[in-house]
């Protein structure tokens, strides 16, 4: 169940608490900083040096505030007390009235505690739950969650039958005040896995006072997920105080910089779809936001994948956390993407790329966007020149481009003025553009995780896409993992790739390709000669060249 479906209407019925969601543009905002005006972030009355009457983010003021001095003492402050003790004249923002850090609100149901390790392991295996860390036993029905009556009543009203795997294992962890990384696909029920513990957490905190910021903060990648509503009511509600905020990082920073809200009371932080937020370029904003939240918070990070960027973010902001994975631990790509791998020599790539672009031009809609990934900045420029020489309008992005140049390129690519973008991984990290139909791995990446991340630029939001990869003998170390990714997604495996795997040290047998899409398979026409991809597009015209475009039935000869 999505945030939109559940949170706004149902959470309000639970208690007095209010929820506020706000979103912004879907792309990351570069160069944002916490540079406020007077009474805001970096100076003036109520700054981190104390004093002041208004008090705001990192500010002092009458009751003292975040990282401040002043009469009441505050978080990391020089006043009389701190957020744990709350001593001092004004009580402190995190003192008597400021609430506590992560709470332990969970007492295991007797039925949960009495299950043997064998029973727990059998349940986890049946539900494809993999855990890492000191994890409490999962629950098996809603009554075992020991939620308060107001939560249980809403669960009954919604007509839920039983918890999903992520809820069954996630609720005991979240209610115990533990930091958590949950790896699960969309539709797994993760929204309720963090929303319901958030409500319990909030109900165990002191009520908000005027000017207090939210207790629970949920960062989400898109305004659709954050439930976009009008800016005016957002600002008014934030100033009055809301207990739960669901926000895109960029939009939240806008409100923080204006002094509309603050994060001084935030003790429950959720990063929803963390991998996608990083993919969209929100990492700088996420880091700036988290750095302003008290360190004794509880943090829950949710992601569909577990790439190194997400792992780094988790290790930077969660010292001790447990991990839940729902489903197979095997690397998996989006099944809406047709994956085609051409095993070739390095010197063949340029010719093959030109042939591929020609076929895409002949057999696709004219506005179909293409991203071509290459390894180095120097090669980006070289490939772009070659493509232009063949008559294709191409743009390029890499780390040596200025921000102004990158913005210009991205704008033209979004608008379709040029439908081909050549880029390095780093340059394209913040790229989230609709209408990308093809991804070309001109240079195969160093890991299967990076490969999955690259091809994930297409096939988004239940659309279909096609990826191509030029795979050379230099990439043989990645061959086995690539075959696993292809098989998991029911893709055809190029016989040359399978042969490369069979020759790899430690390989236990010779793999067979599996048919993908609407059926069909491949036939190995023997060794030697140039590999051709022959295809049919749902029984339509047949073309023969190096790589066939966007097809499900393929013959490798």
Legacy VTK file of the C-alpha trace (Angstrom):
# vtk DataFile Version 3.0
C-alpha trace
ASCII
DATASET POLYDATA
POINTS 557 float
0.000 0.000 0.000
1.447 3.359 -0.984
1.952 6.420 1.155
-0.810 8.163 -0.765
-3.283 5.358 -0.156
-2.669 4.927 3.525
-0.932 7.659 5.386
-2.896 10.879 5.093
-6.363 9.500 5.717
-5.576 6.652 8.072
-2.860 8.159 10.241
-5.055 11.116 11.096
-7.644 8.717 12.452
-5.134 7.041 14.756
-4.429 9.919 17.135
-4.105 13.657 17.405
-1.039 13.538 15.206
-0.862 15.247 11.882
1.049 14.370 8.772
2.562 16.720 6.220
3.902 15.632 2.860
5.583 17.820 0.336
7.558 17.239 -2.779
9.504 19.157 -5.324
11.101 18.573 -8.649
12.138 15.026 -9.325
15.745 15.850 -10.026
18.455 16.525 -7.492
19.359 20.101 -6.711
23.043 20.786 -7.016
24.866 23.322 -4.954
22.223 23.680 -2.246
23.477 24.853 1.111
22.108 25.884 4.464
22.743 29.574 4.012
19.904 31.355 5.659
19.101 34.917 6.500
18.922 36.496 9.937
17.033 34.194 12.292
17.884 31.297 9.964
20.831 28.987 9.502
24.103 30.797 9.481
23.897 33.966 11.454
21.865 36.836 12.791
19.696 36.694 15.855
19.127 33.197 17.106
22.242 31.776 15.455
24.236 28.829 16.792
26.088 31.246 19.066
23.000 31.562 21.237
21.025 34.574 22.324
18.238 35.574 20.029
14.532 35.661 20.499
13.132 33.784 17.575
15.175 30.604 17.628
15.328 28.407 14.549
17.366 25.664 12.965
20.745 25.541 14.715
19.557 28.486 16.747
19.086 29.687 20.235
16.121 31.758 21.178
13.865 31.724 24.150
13.906 28.003 24.784
17.275 27.305 23.265
17.706 25.120 20.232
19.751 22.852 18.082
23.511 23.249 18.549
22.878 26.388 20.515
23.660 28.222 23.657
21.138 30.421 25.344
19.366 30.137 28.615
17.943 26.662 28.334
20.776 24.618 26.983
20.345 22.686 23.788
21.665 19.934 21.634
25.474 20.111 21.648
25.142 23.351 23.512
27.055 25.321 26.046
24.004 26.070 28.140
22.877 24.486 31.307
22.072 21.003 30.135
21.653 19.023 26.981
19.127 17.033 25.020
19.421 14.060 27.337
19.088 15.741 30.706
17.055 18.796 29.854
18.471 20.798 32.744
18.620 24.552 32.621
16.380 27.558 32.767
14.472 26.955 29.588
14.304 23.203 29.608
16.108 22.784 26.316
14.635 21.788 22.971
15.604 18.205 23.662
15.165 18.399 27.408
11.946 18.219 29.375
9.722 18.976 26.413
11.919 17.825 23.596
11.344 14.121 23.637
13.757 11.251 23.686
15.740 9.325 21.151
14.816 5.915 19.793
12.460 4.185 22.165
12.032 0.505 22.907
8.286 0.053 22.575
8.281 -3.633 21.773
7.567 -6.479 24.153
7.510 -9.773 22.241
4.245 -11.662 22.244
4.553 -14.934 24.214
3.892 -16.918 21.050
6.778 -15.145 19.313
9.197 -15.656 22.190
8.334 -19.328 22.551
9.164 -20.320 18.972
12.278 -22.401 18.591
15.197 -21.347 16.373
14.178 -24.128 13.996
10.625 -22.740 13.692
11.925 -19.215 13.163
14.352 -20.349 10.468
11.639 -22.371 8.735
9.347 -19.327 8.638
12.099 -17.087 7.268
12.990 -19.616 4.595
9.352 -19.990 3.547
8.957 -16.206 3.265
12.405 -15.662 1.680
13.542 -13.502 4.587
17.307 -13.141 4.994
18.652 -11.278 8.022
22.038 -10.016 9.126
22.664 -8.964 12.713
21.040 -9.577 16.083
17.441 -9.720 14.873
14.346 -10.485 16.982
12.008 -13.266 15.938
9.463 -12.360 13.252
5.770 -12.189 14.022
3.329 -14.322 12.053
0.053 -12.428 12.505
-1.040 -8.917 13.412
-1.973 -9.727 16.992
1.611 -10.786 17.676
2.886 -7.303 16.770
1.510 -5.982 20.079
0.519 -2.675 18.499
-1.573 -0.304 20.610
-5.342 -0.610 20.282
-5.664 2.464 18.062
-3.304 0.892 15.506
-4.925 -2.536 15.655
-8.358 -1.020 15.124
-7.206 0.685 11.942
-5.587 -2.523 10.704
-8.902 -4.310 11.211
-10.775 -1.487 9.469
-8.469 -1.770 6.466
-9.215 -5.495 6.160
-5.646 -6.773 6.166
-5.328 -10.542 6.516
-1.723 -11.094 7.541
1.549 -9.157 7.573
3.824 -9.282 4.557
7.335 -10.702 5.098
8.920 -7.257 5.407
6.312 -6.277 7.992
6.580 -9.552 9.906
10.320 -9.120 10.400
10.540 -5.330 10.217
8.021 -4.383 12.902
9.801 -6.112 15.815
13.049 -4.408 14.790
11.569 -0.932 14.279
9.505 -1.083 17.472
12.661 -2.067 19.360
14.255 1.245 18.396
16.883 -0.420 16.213
18.423 1.040 13.068
17.363 -0.976 10.058
18.222 -1.483 6.402
15.380 -3.158 4.511
15.976 -4.457 0.990
12.693 -5.193 -0.738
10.966 -4.489 -4.026
8.108 -2.040 -4.525
4.826 -3.582 -3.446
6.364 -5.521 -0.561
4.421 -3.613 2.091
7.391 -1.591 3.310
5.323 1.578 3.728
3.358 0.102 6.621
6.585 -1.467 7.868
7.850 1.999 8.797
4.657 4.080 9.111
3.055 2.114 11.952
6.201 2.081 14.140
6.509 5.813 13.420
3.060 6.394 14.907
3.915 4.382 18.008
7.203 6.281 18.322
5.452 9.646 18.051
2.814 8.759 20.618
5.590 8.142 23.124
7.052 11.635 22.635
5.895 14.888 24.253
3.387 16.871 22.214
4.712 19.461 19.830
4.843 23.103 20.791
4.372 25.945 18.297
7.450 26.192 16.123
8.552 22.629 16.715
9.558 20.609 13.688
8.414 17.073 12.905
9.215 14.077 15.071
9.227 11.633 12.151
10.802 12.526 8.806
10.370 10.370 5.713
12.520 11.245 2.703
11.241 9.949 -0.629
12.555 10.362 -4.189
9.525 11.812 -6.005
6.722 14.200 -5.287
4.244 11.468 -6.223
5.564 9.327 -3.409
5.745 12.297 -1.062
2.173 13.289 -1.990
2.509 16.709 -3.469
0.108 19.351 -2.095
-0.068 23.138 -2.371
2.839 25.178 -1.076
0.730 27.642 0.908
-1.026 25.102 3.136
2.270 23.257 3.480
4.007 26.277 4.925
1.150 27.145 7.280
0.870 23.589 8.574
4.609 23.325 9.075
4.689 26.539 11.064
1.879 25.254 13.299
3.714 21.963 13.740
3.260 18.515 12.236
4.389 15.215 13.671
5.181 13.390 10.422
6.704 14.962 7.328
7.079 13.085 4.041
9.319 15.063 1.734
11.604 15.051 -1.239
15.104 16.169 -0.194
15.140 19.250 -2.392
11.743 20.461 -1.246
12.599 19.929 2.406
15.760 21.983 2.046
13.671 24.813 0.562
11.503 24.885 3.685
14.481 24.578 6.025
16.281 27.462 4.347
13.185 29.645 4.657
12.906 28.802 8.339
9.465 27.305 7.767
10.389 24.219 9.759
13.341 22.654 11.544
14.577 19.195 12.443
15.304 19.813 16.104
12.634 17.378 17.293
13.269 14.683 14.682
14.045 11.331 16.299
12.667 8.942 13.654
14.168 9.104 10.156
13.148 7.037 7.129
14.923 6.976 3.765
12.454 5.391 1.349
13.816 4.117 -1.982
17.329 5.161 -0.985
18.871 3.678 -4.122
16.586 5.704 -6.359
17.245 8.921 -4.430
20.973 8.439 -4.947
20.333 7.580 -8.584
18.489 10.892 -8.969
21.392 12.887 -7.552
19.972 13.614 -4.105
22.985 12.378 -2.141
24.347 15.862 -1.270
20.912 16.966 -0.060
20.383 13.769 1.935
23.729 14.164 3.662
23.065 17.804 4.521
19.678 16.943 5.969
20.892 13.991 8.038
23.785 15.992 9.440
21.246 18.381 10.974
19.343 15.641 12.820
20.316 14.637 16.351
22.594 11.585 16.452
20.426 9.595 18.875
17.729 9.271 16.223
16.390 5.987 14.892
17.088 5.491 11.183
15.343 3.120 8.790
16.674 2.867 5.238
14.694 1.106 2.517
16.045 0.169 -0.886
15.175 -2.145 -3.756
18.875 -2.830 -4.360
22.028 -2.781 -2.234
24.727 -1.103 -4.353
27.922 0.247 -2.876
26.579 3.816 -2.815
23.685 2.799 -0.566
26.006 0.710 1.616
28.290 3.735 2.030
25.370 5.951 3.051
24.233 3.376 5.605
27.698 2.990 7.117
28.147 6.765 7.337
24.941 7.449 9.253
24.148 4.207 11.100
26.826 2.816 13.395
25.049 -0.427 14.318
22.193 -1.647 12.163
20.501 -4.860 11.135
19.647 -5.843 7.571
16.561 -7.557 6.183
16.428 -8.823 2.610
13.148 -10.020 1.137
13.411 -12.345 -1.831
16.398 -13.783 -3.604
19.864 -12.543 -2.658
20.864 -13.047 -6.283
21.661 -9.943 -8.289
18.616 -9.143 -10.382
17.787 -6.677 -13.116
14.445 -5.151 -14.027
12.518 -7.818 -15.931
10.956 -5.128 -18.139
14.330 -4.628 -19.815
15.392 -6.738 -22.785
19.122 -7.412 -22.373
21.290 -8.115 -25.414
24.986 -8.906 -25.067
27.350 -8.820 -28.040
30.635 -10.640 -27.430
33.180 -8.897 -29.624
36.697 -7.538 -29.843
37.641 -4.081 -28.615
38.407 -2.786 -32.109
34.928 -3.791 -33.342
33.007 -1.576 -30.945
32.967 1.639 -32.957
31.595 -0.052 -36.071
29.040 -2.021 -34.077
27.837 1.107 -32.282
27.249 2.884 -35.581
25.283 -0.101 -36.903
23.228 -0.233 -33.725
22.350 3.464 -33.884
21.314 3.005 -37.508
18.958 0.151 -36.599
17.475 2.073 -33.690
16.865 5.005 -36.016
15.177 2.793 -38.592
13.006 0.797 -36.223
12.126 3.009 -33.253
10.087 6.078 -32.558
12.062 9.204 -33.502
12.129 10.633 -29.972
13.496 7.489 -28.282
16.368 8.508 -26.023
19.657 6.590 -25.833
22.362 6.655 -23.165
25.799 5.304 -24.053
28.076 4.506 -21.106
31.835 4.612 -21.590
34.678 4.223 -19.137
36.739 7.416 -19.297
36.253 11.129 -19.861
38.668 11.052 -22.790
36.724 8.273 -24.444
33.441 10.153 -23.910
34.740 12.971 -26.089
36.128 10.546 -28.663
32.917 8.510 -28.981
30.810 11.671 -29.183
32.950 12.991 -32.047
32.686 9.669 -33.867
28.903 9.572 -33.506
28.598 13.113 -34.817
30.856 12.239 -37.722
28.358 9.559 -38.721
25.590 12.165 -38.683
23.961 11.544 -35.291
23.249 14.485 -32.961
24.985 13.536 -29.720
25.641 15.213 -26.389
28.208 14.251 -23.776
28.679 14.576 -20.028
31.686 13.837 -17.841
33.378 15.112 -14.726
35.392 17.832 -16.458
32.260 19.599 -17.685
31.221 22.694 -15.746
27.885 22.707 -13.963
26.565 25.178 -16.524
27.569 22.856 -19.365
26.030 19.855 -17.621
22.765 21.718 -17.063
22.670 22.753 -20.712
23.300 19.191 -21.918
20.730 17.743 -19.560
18.101 20.278 -20.600
18.565 19.510 -24.299
18.487 15.776 -23.608
15.291 16.051 -21.559
13.619 18.128 -24.262
14.697 15.696 -26.967
16.725 18.238 -28.911
19.359 15.530 -28.962
18.344 11.951 -28.245
21.831 10.502 -27.714
23.838 11.094 -24.553
27.361 9.733 -24.052
28.436 9.746 -20.417
30.570 8.257 -17.689
28.984 6.630 -14.648
29.856 9.526 -12.372
28.474 12.180 -14.706
25.190 10.340 -15.178
24.671 9.479 -11.509
22.082 12.200 -10.961
20.304 11.609 -14.244
16.588 10.863 -14.093
15.066 11.431 -17.530
11.805 10.101 -18.895
11.677 8.390 -22.258
15.023 6.570 -22.186
14.378 3.518 -24.366
17.909 2.229 -24.883
21.020 1.886 -22.758
24.290 0.946 -24.450
27.221 -0.328 -22.396
29.962 0.590 -24.837
32.458 -0.259 -22.105
31.219 -2.964 -19.775
31.429 -1.845 -16.109
33.600 -3.397 -13.425
30.762 -5.128 -11.580
27.332 -6.606 -12.182
25.874 -4.156 -9.675
27.049 -1.270 -11.838
25.663 -3.035 -14.910
22.233 -3.378 -13.292
22.403 0.229 -12.146
23.199 1.429 -15.669
20.513 -0.492 -17.503
18.001 0.589 -14.871
17.881 3.972 -16.610
15.356 2.412 -18.963
12.284 0.299 -18.267
11.065 2.569 -15.483
7.508 2.973 -14.197
6.294 -0.262 -15.787
7.550 0.722 -19.248
9.799 -1.512 -21.324
13.314 -0.821 -22.488
16.302 -2.425 -24.171
19.917 -2.617 -23.099
22.958 -3.553 -25.166
26.401 -4.470 -23.932
29.623 -4.890 -25.874
31.460 -7.604 -23.954
35.120 -8.188 -24.823
37.664 -10.778 -23.643
38.987 -8.101 -21.295
35.713 -8.386 -19.361
35.889 -12.145 -18.835
36.014 -11.807 -15.035
32.460 -10.421 -15.096
31.117 -13.111 -17.446
29.823 -15.506 -14.805
27.944 -12.815 -12.876
26.495 -11.426 -16.092
25.174 -14.847 -17.097
23.527 -15.144 -13.677
21.850 -11.765 -14.122
20.625 -12.718 -17.591
19.243 -16.071 -16.486
17.501 -14.599 -13.464
15.697 -12.178 -15.794
14.822 -14.978 -18.278
17.017 -13.484 -20.982
18.736 -15.304 -23.823
22.420 -15.934 -23.124
24.757 -15.400 -26.057
26.537 -18.754 -26.694
29.884 -16.967 -26.881
29.281 -15.558 -23.412
28.311 -18.996 -22.089
31.455 -20.450 -23.653
33.544 -17.755 -22.000
32.051 -18.713 -18.634
32.676 -22.420 -19.206
36.356 -21.683 -19.758
36.636 -19.586 -16.601
38.500 -21.103 -13.629
36.193 -22.621 -11.048
33.224 -22.964 -13.362
31.370 -26.205 -12.651
29.647 -26.813 -15.947
28.482 -25.436 -19.202
25.473 -23.139 -19.018
22.508 -23.119 -21.297
20.716 -20.006 -22.395
17.059 -19.548 -21.599
14.493 -18.013 -23.865
13.060 -14.643 -22.970
10.118 -12.457 -23.761
7.476 -14.055 -25.894
9.512 -17.205 -26.372
12.137 -18.310 -28.816
15.738 -19.086 -28.056
19.035 -19.188 -29.802
20.777 -21.550 -32.122
24.529 -21.819 -32.124
25.662 -21.667 -35.678
29.204 -22.703 -34.908
32.342 -20.970 -33.887
34.211 -18.450 -35.902
32.880 -15.730 -38.076
31.167 -12.571 -36.930
28.248 -12.845 -34.539
24.986 -11.652 -36.019
21.758 -11.035 -34.136
18.736 -11.945 -36.254
15.340 -11.180 -34.929
11.641 -10.874 -35.416
9.566 -8.129 -33.846
6.301 -9.943 -33.106
6.234 -11.497 -36.536
7.014 -8.295 -38.382
9.898 -7.385 -40.607
13.159 -9.281 -40.271
16.506 -7.587 -40.276
19.993 -8.991 -39.993
22.888 -7.059 -38.558
25.243 -7.012 -35.636
22.531 -6.382 -33.055
18.782 -6.481 -33.436
16.757 -3.684 -31.960
14.207 -4.137 -29.207
13.160 -7.705 -29.940
12.161 -10.696 -27.865
12.813 -13.513 -30.377
16.453 -13.732 -31.360
18.777 -16.085 -33.185
22.500 -15.832 -32.561
24.403 -17.163 -35.579
LINES 1 558
557 0 1 2 3 4 5 6 7 8 9 10 11 12 13 14 15 16 17 18 19 20 21 22 23 24 25 26 27 28 29 30 31 32 33 34 35 36 37 38 39 40 41 42 43 44 45 46 47 48 49 50 51 52 53 54 55 56 57 58 59 60 61 62 63 64 65 66 67 68 69 70 71 72 73 74 75 76 77 78 79 80 81 82 83 84 85 86 87 88 89 90 91 92 93 94 95 96 97 98 99 100 101 102 103 104 105 106 107 108 109 110 111 112 113 114 115 116 117 118 119 120 121 122 123 124 125 126 127 128 129 130 131 132 133 134 135 136 137 138 139 140 141 142 143 144 145 146 147 148 149 150 151 152 153 154 155 156 157 158 159 160 161 162 163 164 165 166 167 168 169 170 171 172 173 174 175 176 177 178 179 180 181 182 183 184 185 186 187 188 189 190 191 192 193 194 195 196 197 198 199 200 201 202 203 204 205 206 207 208 209 210 211 212 213 214 215 216 217 218 219 220 221 222 223 224 225 226 227 228 229 230 231 232 233 234 235 236 237 238 239 240 241 242 243 244 245 246 247 248 249 250 251 252 253 254 255 256 257 258 259 260 261 262 263 264 265 266 267 268 269 270 271 272 273 274 275 276 277 278 279 280 281 282 283 284 285 286 287 288 289 290 291 292 293 294 295 296 297 298 299 300 301 302 303 304 305 306 307 308 309 310 311 312 313 314 315 316 317 318 319 320 321 322 323 324 325 326 327 328 329 330 331 332 333 334 335 336 337 338 339 340 341 342 343 344 345 346 347 348 349 350 351 352 353 354 355 356 357 358 359 360 361 362 363 364 365 366 367 368 369 370 371 372 373 374 375 376 377 378 379 380 381 382 383 384 385 386 387 388 389 390 391 392 393 394 395 396 397 398 399 400 401 402 403 404 405 406 407 408 409 410 411 412 413 414 415 416 417 418 419 420 421 422 423 424 425 426 427 428 429 430 431 432 433 434 435 436 437 438 439 440 441 442 443 444 445 446 447 448 449 450 451 452 453 454 455 456 457 458 459 460 461 462 463 464 465 466 467 468 469 470 471 472 473 474 475 476 477 478 479 480 481 482 483 484 485 486 487 488 489 490 491 492 493 494 495 496 497 498 499 500 501 502 503 504 505 506 507 508 509 510 511 512 513 514 515 516 517 518 519 520 521 522 523 524 525 526 527 528 529 530 531 532 533 534 535 536 537 538 539 540 541 542 543 544 545 546 547 548 549 550 551 552 553 554 555 556
